[in-house]
Amino acid sequence: MRTLIILTFLAVLVMAATCYESHESMESHEHYYPFINRRRANDFIQADTRLGAITQERIRERTKAPHERQREICEDYYPCELYAYRHGYAAAYRHYFGKRRTK
């Protein structure tokens, strides 16, 4: 009988220790309602910033650097691409497209 009382007491102590809910978890308002509306969710992002970033990305897509254009040209021509794997894209472009040979 004494062992049963001790085991019950230990079980209650273990349950109290593991099921204790601290006040730190209650400080957050998310505990009561974890979802926020769309307007509050998007408040931290400014609309002008997003549109400006999209515009800058579109401009960068239109105007590429010369070495990037050369690399794309070289990637489209298979022998140039194979040469680029061994010697680099700059050397491959010069080798295949550097001097235009005309008759």
ABEGO torsion letter per residue (X at the ends): XAAAAAAAAAAAAAAAAAABBBAAAAABAAAABABBBAAAAAAABBAAAAAAAAAAAAAAAABBBAAAAAAAAAAABAAAAAAAAAAEAAAAAAAAAABBBBX
